[in-house]
Structures are given as C-alpha cells and as structure tokens.
Amino acid sequence: MNKKIFKLVDLLKKVPSEKRLNKKVVLCHGVFDLLHLGHIRHFKEAKNHGDILIVSITPDRHVNKGPGRPVFTEKQRAEALSHIKNIDYVTVNNSPTAVSIIKKIKPKVYCKGPDYKNNKKDITGEIKNEIKAIKECNGKIVYTKDITFSSSKLINEYSDLYSDSQKNFINKIKKKFNFEKINSLFNNLSKTKVLIIGETIIDQYVFCDALGKSGKEPVLVLRDIKTEEYLGGAAAISKHLSTFCKKVSLLTMIGEKEEYLNFIKKRLSKNIDFKYLKKENSPTILKRRFLDSVSKNKVLGVYKINDDKIKKNEETKLNKILNKILSKFDLVIVSDYGHGFISEKTANLICNKAKYLALNAQVNAANIGYHSMRNYKNIDCVIINEREIRHELRDKNSNIESLMKKLAIQQNIKNLVVTQGTAGSTLFNRKTKKYHKCEAFAKNTIDKIGAGDAMLSLLSICLKNKIDNNISMLVSSLAAAHSVETIGNKSIATKTQILKTLENTLK
C-alpha cells in the first residue's frame, strides 16, 4: 500500500494532526498528466513555502483537455506523483476545480505555476475563484518562478494521441492561427442572434442488468436499475449555443398536454428564449432506450410519438410567428427530425426569409423512406451523414465527393458537410469548389445520439461569422467528439470546454 496516496476523506482526517504540530500546509492542484522537469521544480519550490506539501489531482471525469485525455488515469497519475520526494500526500479531488479542496484543507499556501500569474489567460476563470477561496481560509496564493513546460505540447508531439493525418490537419491550422487569435474570434460569436427551429425530444435512458432468457418464452429479461432523462432535439442545440451567445431563441413543438414542460424549462439555460407550440393529439416526443448498465450497449428503443403532419391551423400559427421574427435573426438553425412539425410550406418560408440558414434534416428509425431534405433550398450550411446523403440521392456506390457536389448543386447549398463516423467529415464549398477534410477526434465512442446536433451548432455559427473553414471543422468535430464520449445529451459542449480543448490541441 502506497503511504503517500490517500482518499480525500481520509486525508481530511490526517491534515488536522499535522497542523496541531504547527506544520505549515502547502497545496498544489492540477491534472499532471505527463510529469516533466517543470513539475519537479514546481513541487520543489512549493515545498520551500511550508512543511507539508499536498498535491491534489483532477479526476479523470473532469479533465477538460480534449478527446483521449487524460492519457494516464487518475490512479496512474497519483502513483507517479507519490514517488516525488518533495510531495508528502497525494489525493484525487472530487470536483473539477481546486475550490472545494482548498476550503476543506485550508492550506496556508496554494501554489500555482508561473503561467497562471496572468489570471486573464485562464479560460475557465477558475483561478479567480481559487484565489478567493484561499483568501477566505486566511491563506495566500504563490506563483512558482521556475521554467515551465507543457504536458499537452509534449503529448501532442511525441505520443500517439493523434494520428499522422490528425497532426497534419492541426499543424495546417497552427501555421495560420495561434490560440489567442482563435479565442478572439470566438468572443465575437456572442453577438450573433440565433433562432433554433425544430422538435424538442426527451431522451430517456433506462439502464438495465441483463438477467437472461425468460424461462417460458424466447425473450430477453432485463432488471431496471436506473433511469436518466436529457433534453434532446432542437432543445439540445439551443443548450450547446447558449454558452457561446448572449441570447438564443428556441421555437419548438411539444405535446398537446404539455408533458415535460417543467422539465424542459428547468433544463434550459436562462439566456434561452423558449417559445413552443402544442401539437394536437400528440405527446411530447419521448425516445426511450434500454441499455446494458455495464457495457452501455443499447438493447431496445421504444418511441412515444405521433409523427403526423401538424394541422393546418397549427401550421398557420407557426408560419405567422416565423413571418414576424425570422428577419430579426442573424442565424437560423433548422433541425428537422421528420416528426411532422415543419411542413413544406413552412420550410419554403424559412428558406426565403432566413438571413443565414443551417439545416440538419435527419433520417431516423421513425422516418426512413419518407423523410427528405428536398423541401429546403438555398441553404447556407447543411450537415448530413453518409447514409443520409446516399438515401437522399438513392445512390449506394458513387464516391462521397461526387455525391456532395451533386446535392449541393441540386439544393443550392453553399456549404455541405458529410460526416462518416470514424473516417471524419468533409466540407464542400460550392463557391470555391473546394473540399475540406477533417479527421474524427473521438477516442472512446459511447453513444452517437446528439453528435450531429453538437456539430451543427458549432459549425453553423462559425461559418456564419466567416471563421476559417478548417477551424470551423476542427471546432465542430471536437464538439461532436465530446458528444459521442458521453451518454446522449447528458453533457453539452460549452464554450469554456471547447476553448480549453483547442488550447491544448494547438500546443
């Protein structure tokens, strides 16, 4: 048993005894994914400010440095730190920042590296909260002065985290843009007025334990363990963009009896202007999926839905609202899930009146064979997957690039993106006739639900603001990677998270 590594609850019992011996406690906190000389010197200098040096590390689930990070697990990182002689205790923190552990341990000194001295460069803004916490504990923050190295830079250059093609794509961006430039471009996105139109979907995940085959019938029997529900559909898109824009508007459809209305309102960010129509004789769309609790593999899907077209009076009401508001928005995003909310007449209205239109006309289990994006023309940005474009053009064998060009011309699409899972995605710009290929960055695919919505959110707002095509593709691919590494829309790709991932990716 390693004598330096403690569970946080046990360490909290240990620290008071050290303080009673008048020992001055110093705390360092970080990810420490790849130990290097800069860390060694940082810990040595930190120890000089006190008697006991405690190092807490960010748990794996809260590491925000991009797909595939951390490279080393929290147990491995803790073990590596325990072999550094200047460190007395190592623990895994329970939260994403050091604020809670500072308040619990109440060190006299909290040490950070010299790269944190300029607080404005901290994208998360958490260093300010940590400074506040240490001052409340009558302690002080100290910045070490020695040379710094970047774990992310070393990992990017010398590990196999990224493939050669991924590295080439990233290096192409780095030659033209540094992170500070990209950060300033992102800050300008906040002014964009965005309207999202589409069905709101409640994604319900039922986690089960497979008991086996029924004794009397050839039926798989599952034991219900827990149920989780997340906002999906157009509501999920609005949540993705709510951290990038000052205000986002959502125009959506729910059930006639307003099922889940309070659930939706509670989970939408405060800066989302939520407007909804009730669909007659319909429930709020509920997509229930049964999963094996261990593997997270889906066993069965059951949908509660009425995908008939909305009534004429409902269509008239919707179009009246759209006629009044469409011109007020810089960007209109339509996510048409084919469940009857957007008629051909409504689609034509949106295409004619939107200043900049982005579209995802999704093919899914409920609408395949019936749904099409043919109602939409003159579109600025479309995201579609390979299966959907082949379905749209009824072409199984032609190469993707020729299909993209054909569809872009037919529907007058300015920017068409086709996603191909692990093979990445390709953007075709009809004006320049150029193709921009972007690798997939997900390292651990858990659930593909919501990935297209995450990608559409970021890609559309980037292209609308004329951000470089390669940067737009990288950002939206990172958002999609984040999505597939979590269950459904449980966790959205926030601005802070995307920027933090970009910062580490471009080192």
C-alpha positions in Angstrom: 0.0 0.0 0.0 1.3 3.4 -1.0 1.8 5.5 2.2 1.5 8.8 0.3 -1.8 8.3 -1.5 -4.9 9.0 0.4 -8.6 9.1 -0.4 -9.8 12.7 0.2 -12.0 11.7 3.1 -9.0 10.1 4.9 -6.7 12.9 4.1 -9.1 15.4 5.7 -8.7 13.4 8.9 -4.9 13.4 8.6 -4.3 17.1 7.9 -5.5 18.5 11.4 -2.9 16.4 13.2 -0.2 17.9 11.0 -1.5 21.4 11.8 -1.5 20.7 15.5 2.2 20.1 15.2 2.4 23.7 13.8 3.3 22.4 10.4 2.6 24.8 7.5 0.5 23.1 4.8 1.0 23.9 1.1 -1.4 22.7 -1.6 -0.7 22.2 -5.3 -3.5 21.2 -7.7 -3.6 20.1 -11.3 -4.0 17.3 -13.9 -0.3 16.4 -14.1 -1.0 14.1 -17.0 2.6 13.8 -18.0 5.2 14.5 -15.4 8.2 16.5 -16.6 11.1 18.7 -15.2 8.8 21.7 -14.9 6.6 19.8 -12.5 9.6 18.6 -10.4 10.9 22.1 -10.0 7.4 23.4 -9.3 6.9 20.9 -6.4 10.4 21.6 -5.0 9.8 25.4 -4.9 6.3 24.8 -3.5 7.7 22.7 -0.6 10.0 25.6 0.3 7.0 27.6 1.3 5.9 25.2 4.0 6.4 21.9 5.8 3.8 19.6 4.3 3.1 19.5 0.6 -0.2 18.1 -0.6 -0.8 17.5 -4.3 -4.4 17.0 -5.4 -5.2 15.9 -9.0 -8.3 16.4 -11.2 -10.2 13.2 -11.5 -10.4 11.6 -15.0 -14.1 12.5 -15.4 -13.4 16.2 -15.0 -10.2 16.5 -17.2 -11.0 19.0 -19.9 -8.1 18.8 -22.3 -9.8 17.1 -25.3 -10.5 13.6 -26.6 -8.2 10.9 -25.3 -7.2 13.0 -22.3 -6.0 12.3 -19.7 -3.5 9.9 -21.3 -2.9 8.4 -17.8 -5.6 7.5 -15.4 -6.1 9.2 -12.0 -4.6 6.1 -10.3 -1.5 6.2 -12.5 -1.1 9.9 -12.1 -1.4 9.6 -8.3 1.2 6.8 -8.2 3.7 8.8 -10.3 3.3 11.8 -8.1 3.8 9.7 -4.9 7.4 8.9 -6.0 8.4 12.6 -5.9 10.3 13.1 -2.7 9.1 16.7 -2.0 5.5 15.6 -2.0 4.1 14.3 1.3 0.5 13.4 0.4 -1.4 12.8 -2.9 -5.2 12.7 -3.3 -7.7 12.7 -6.1 -10.1 15.7 -5.9 -13.8 15.1 -6.2 -14.6 18.2 -8.2 -13.3 19.9 -11.4 -11.5 22.7 -9.6 -9.4 23.2 -6.5 -12.0 25.5 -4.8 -13.7 22.7 -2.7 -10.4 21.1 -1.6 -8.9 24.5 -0.6 -11.9 25.1 1.6 -11.7 21.7 3.1 -7.9 21.5 3.7 -7.4 25.2 4.4 -3.7 25.4 3.5 -1.6 28.3 4.3 -0.2 28.4 0.8 -1.8 27.5 -2.5 0.9 27.1 -5.3 0.3 27.6 -9.0 2.8 27.7 -11.9 4.1 30.9 -13.4 1.8 30.5 -16.4 -1.2 31.3 -14.1 0.2 34.6 -12.8 -1.7 36.4 -15.6 -5.2 35.4 -14.5 -6.7 36.8 -17.7 -5.2 33.9 -19.7 -7.1 31.3 -17.7 -10.0 30.4 -20.0 -12.1 28.8 -17.3 -11.8 31.8 -15.0 -11.5 29.4 -12.1 -8.1 30.7 -10.9 -10.0 33.8 -9.6 -12.4 31.5 -7.6 -9.4 29.6 -6.2 -7.7 32.9 -5.1 -10.9 33.9 -3.4 -11.2 30.5 -1.6 -7.6 30.6 -0.3 -8.0 34.2 1.0 -11.2 33.2 2.8 -9.1 30.5 4.5 -6.6 33.1 5.6 -4.0 31.7 3.3 -2.2 33.1 0.2 -1.5 32.1 -3.3 2.1 31.8 -4.5 3.2 31.5 -8.1 6.4 29.5 -8.6 9.1 31.1 -10.7 11.0 28.3 -12.5 10.8 27.3 -16.2 7.6 25.8 -17.5 6.9 23.0 -19.9 3.6 21.9 -21.4 2.4 18.4 -20.8 -0.1 18.9 -23.7 2.7 20.0 -26.1 4.8 17.0 -25.2 1.9 14.6 -25.5 0.8 16.2 -28.9 4.3 16.0 -30.3 5.7 12.7 -29.0 2.7 10.4 -28.1 0.4 8.5 -30.3 -2.6 10.5 -29.1 -3.1 11.9 -32.6 -2.6 10.0 -35.9 -0.3 11.5 -38.5 -3.3 12.8 -40.5 -4.7 14.4 -37.4 -1.3 16.1 -36.7 -1.1 17.3 -40.3 -4.5 18.8 -40.0 -3.8 20.5 -36.7 -0.4 21.8 -38.0 -2.1 23.3 -41.0 -4.2 25.4 -38.7 -1.3 26.3 -36.4 0.7 27.7 -39.3 -2.1 30.3 -39.9 -3.6 30.9 -36.5 -2.5 30.9 -32.9 -4.8 30.2 -30.0 -5.1 33.8 -29.0 -6.4 34.7 -32.4 -9.0 31.9 -32.4 -10.0 32.9 -28.9 -10.7 36.5 -30.0 -12.8 35.1 -33.0 -14.9 33.0 -30.5 -15.5 36.0 -28.3 -17.2 37.7 -31.3 -19.7 34.9 -31.6 -21.6 36.2 -28.6 -23.2 38.9 -30.6 -24.8 36.5 -33.1 -28.6 36.4 -32.8 -29.6 32.8 -33.2 -33.0 31.1 -33.7 -33.4 27.3 -33.5 -36.4 25.7 -35.0 -37.3 22.0 -34.6 -38.9 19.4 -32.4 -37.9 19.0 -28.7 -37.2 15.4 -27.8 -36.9 13.9 -24.4 -34.2 11.3 -24.5 -34.8 8.7 -21.8 -32.1 6.1 -20.9 -33.1 3.1 -18.9 -30.0 1.3 -17.6 -30.6 -2.4 -17.0 -29.0 -5.6 -15.9 -29.5 -8.5 -18.3 -30.9 -11.4 -16.3 -31.1 -13.8 -19.2 -33.7 -15.6 -21.3 -37.2 -15.9 -19.9 -37.9 -19.4 -18.6 -41.1 -19.7 -20.6 -40.6 -17.6 -23.7 -37.7 -16.7 -26.0 -37.5 -13.2 -24.5 -34.5 -11.3 -23.0 -35.3 -10.3 -19.4 -33.8 -7.1 -18.0 -33.7 -5.7 -14.5 -34.4 -2.0 -14.3 -31.6 -0.3 -12.4 -32.0 3.5 -13.0 -33.5 5.9 -15.5 -31.9 9.2 -16.7 -33.6 11.8 -18.9 -31.9 14.5 -21.0 -33.1 17.3 -23.4 -32.7 16.3 -27.0 -33.6 17.6 -30.4 -33.8 21.3 -31.0 -33.6 22.0 -27.3 -30.2 20.3 -27.1 -28.9 22.6 -29.9 -30.1 25.7 -28.0 -28.2 24.5 -25.0 -25.0 24.0 -27.0 -25.2 27.5 -28.3 -26.3 29.1 -25.0 -22.7 29.4 -23.8 -21.4 31.0 -27.0 -24.2 33.6 -27.5 -25.6 36.2 -25.1 -29.1 35.1 -26.1 -30.6 32.2 -28.1 -34.2 31.7 -29.2 -35.9 28.3 -29.4 -39.1 27.8 -31.4 -40.2 24.2 -30.9 -43.1 21.8 -30.6 -44.3 19.8 -27.5 -47.3 17.6 -26.8 -50.9 18.8 -26.5 -51.0 18.1 -22.8 -47.6 19.9 -22.2 -45.9 16.8 -20.8 -42.4 17.5 -19.7 -42.9 21.3 -19.9 -41.5 22.0 -16.5 -38.7 19.5 -17.2 -37.8 21.4 -20.3 -37.9 24.8 -18.7 -35.7 23.8 -15.7 -33.0 22.4 -18.0 -32.8 25.3 -20.5 -30.3 28.0 -19.7 -31.6 31.3 -18.6 -30.5 33.1 -21.8 -32.6 30.8 -24.0 -35.9 32.5 -25.1 -38.2 29.5 -25.1 -41.3 29.6 -27.3 -43.4 26.5 -28.1 -46.5 25.3 -29.9 -48.6 22.4 -28.8 -49.3 19.7 -31.4 -52.8 18.4 -31.3 -53.3 14.7 -30.4 -49.6 14.3 -29.8 -47.4 13.6 -26.8 -44.2 15.4 -26.2 -41.8 13.2 -28.1 -40.2 10.6 -25.8 -37.4 8.4 -27.1 -36.8 5.6 -24.6 -33.7 3.5 -24.9 -32.9 0.4 -22.8 -29.1 -0.1 -22.2 -26.9 -2.7 -20.6 -25.7 -0.9 -17.5 -22.1 -2.3 -17.8 -21.3 -2.1 -21.5 -23.7 0.9 -22.2 -24.8 -1.0 -25.3 -28.4 -0.3 -26.4 -30.7 -3.3 -26.2 -34.0 -1.8 -27.3 -35.6 1.5 -28.3 -39.2 2.5 -27.7 -40.6 5.8 -29.0 -43.7 7.6 -27.8 -44.5 9.8 -30.8 -47.1 11.0 -33.2 -45.3 12.0 -36.4 -48.4 13.0 -38.4 -48.1 16.4 -40.0 -49.3 19.3 -37.9 -52.9 20.5 -38.6 -53.5 23.4 -41.0 -54.4 25.8 -38.1 -51.2 24.9 -36.3 -49.2 25.4 -39.5 -50.8 28.8 -40.0 -50.0 29.8 -36.4 -46.4 28.7 -36.8 -45.9 30.5 -40.1 -47.4 33.6 -38.7 -44.8 33.6 -35.9 -42.0 32.9 -38.3 -43.1 35.7 -40.7 -42.8 38.1 -37.8 -39.5 37.0 -36.3 -37.2 35.4 -39.0 -35.7 38.7 -40.2 -34.6 39.6 -36.7 -32.0 36.8 -36.5 -28.5 36.5 -38.0 -28.6 32.8 -38.0 -31.5 30.3 -38.2 -30.8 26.7 -37.5 -33.4 24.1 -38.5 -33.2 20.6 -37.1 -35.9 18.7 -38.9 -36.3 15.3 -37.3 -39.2 14.4 -39.6 -41.9 14.2 -36.9 -44.4 16.4 -38.6 -43.5 19.8 -37.2 -42.1 21.5 -40.3 -44.3 21.3 -43.4 -43.3 22.0 -47.0 -44.9 25.4 -46.8 -43.1 26.2 -43.5 -39.8 25.0 -45.0 -40.2 27.3 -48.0 -41.0 30.3 -45.8 -37.8 29.7 -43.7 -35.7 29.3 -46.8 -37.0 32.5 -48.3 -36.8 34.7 -45.2 -33.7 33.5 -43.2 -30.6 35.6 -43.5 -28.4 32.6 -42.9 -29.9 29.1 -42.8 -28.3 26.0 -41.4 -30.0 22.6 -41.7 -30.0 19.1 -40.4 -32.8 17.0 -41.9 -32.3 13.8 -40.1 -33.1 10.3 -41.2 -34.0 8.1 -38.3 -35.8 4.8 -37.5 -39.2 6.6 -37.5 -39.0 8.4 -40.8 -36.6 6.5 -43.1 -38.1 6.1 -46.5 -40.4 9.1 -46.0 -38.3 12.0 -44.9 -36.3 14.2 -47.2 -34.5 17.5 -47.3 -36.0 18.3 -50.7 -38.3 20.8 -49.1 -35.2 23.0 -48.4 -33.3 25.0 -51.0 -30.9 28.0 -50.9 -29.3 26.8 -47.7 -26.0 28.2 -46.3 -25.0 25.2 -44.3 -26.1 21.6 -44.2 -24.9 18.7 -42.2 -25.8 15.2 -43.3 -24.2 11.8 -42.7 -23.1 9.4 -45.4 -26.1 7.1 -45.0 -28.4 10.1 -45.3 -26.8 11.6 -48.5 -26.9 8.2 -50.2 -30.6 7.8 -49.1 -31.3 11.3 -50.4 -29.8 10.7 -53.8 -30.7 7.0 -54.0 -27.0 6.2 -54.7 -25.2 3.4 -53.0 -21.9 3.2 -54.8 -20.7 6.6 -56.0 -17.9 8.3 -54.2 -18.8 10.8 -51.5 -17.3 13.9 -53.1 -19.3 13.5 -56.3 -22.5 13.0 -54.3 -21.7 16.1 -52.3 -21.2 18.2 -55.4 -24.4 16.8 -56.9 -26.6 17.5 -53.8 -25.1 21.0 -53.3 -26.0 22.0 -56.9 -29.5 20.4 -56.8 -30.5 22.1 -53.5 -28.3 25.3 -53.9 -26.3 24.6 -50.7 -23.3 26.9 -50.1 -21.6 24.7 -47.5 -22.3 21.0 -47.3 -20.8 18.7 -44.7 -21.0 14.9 -44.8 -20.0 13.0 -41.6 -18.6 9.5 -41.9 -18.1 8.3 -38.3 -14.5 7.3 -37.5 -13.5 8.4 -41.1 -14.2 12.0 -40.1 -16.1 14.6 -42.1 -15.8 16.6 -45.3 -16.9 20.1 -46.1 -17.7 21.1 -49.7 -17.8 24.8 -50.5 -19.9 25.2 -53.7 -18.5 28.7 -54.5 -14.8 27.7 -54.3 -15.5 24.1 -55.3 -13.0 23.0 -52.6 -13.3 20.1 -50.2 -12.0 20.4 -46.6 -11.4 17.1 -44.9 -11.3 16.9 -41.1 -10.4 13.8 -39.1 -12.6 12.4 -36.3 -11.2 13.1 -32.9 -13.3 10.9 -30.6 -11.2 8.3 -28.8 -14.0 6.5 -26.9 -17.4 6.3 -28.6 -20.1 5.6 -26.0 -23.3 7.0 -27.7 -23.7 8.7 -31.1 -27.0 10.3 -30.2 -26.7 14.1 -30.3 -23.3 14.2 -32.1 -24.9 15.7 -35.3 -26.7 18.4 -33.2 -23.4 19.3 -31.4 -21.6 19.5 -34.7 -24.3 21.6 -36.4 -24.4 24.0 -33.5 -20.8 24.9 -33.7 -20.2 24.6 -37.4 -23.2 26.9 -38.4 -22.2 29.7 -36.0 -18.6 29.6 -37.1 -19.3 29.6 -40.8 -21.9 32.4 -40.3 -19.2 34.5 -38.7 -16.8 33.7 -41.6 -14.3 31.8 -39.4 -11.8 29.8 -41.4 -13.2 26.5 -42.8 -10.6 24.3 -41.2 -11.0 26.0 -37.8 -14.8 25.6 -38.1 -14.4 22.0 -39.0 -12.0 21.3 -36.1 -14.2 23.1 -33.6 -17.4 21.3 -34.6 -15.5 17.9 -34.8 -14.3 18.4 -31.2 -17.9 19.2 -30.1 -19.1 16.0 -31.8 -16.2 14.1 -30.2 -17.3 15.3 -26.8 -20.9 14.3 -27.5 -20.1 10.7 -28.5 -18.0 10.2 -25.4 -21.0 10.8 -23.2 -24.5 9.3 -23.0 -27.0 11.2 -25.2 -27.1 14.9 -24.5 -26.1 14.4 -20.8 -23.2 16.9 -21.2 -23.1 19.8 -23.7 -20.1 21.2 -25.4 -19.6 24.5 -23.6 -17.6 27.5 -24.9 -15.1 27.0 -22.0 -14.7 23.4 -22.7 -14.2 23.8 -26.5 -11.7 26.6 -25.9 -9.8 24.6 -23.3 -9.7 21.7 -25.7 -8.5 23.9 -28.5 -5.8 25.5 -26.4 -4.4 22.1 -25.5 -4.8 20.7 -29.0 -2.9 23.6 -30.7 0.1 23.5 -28.3 
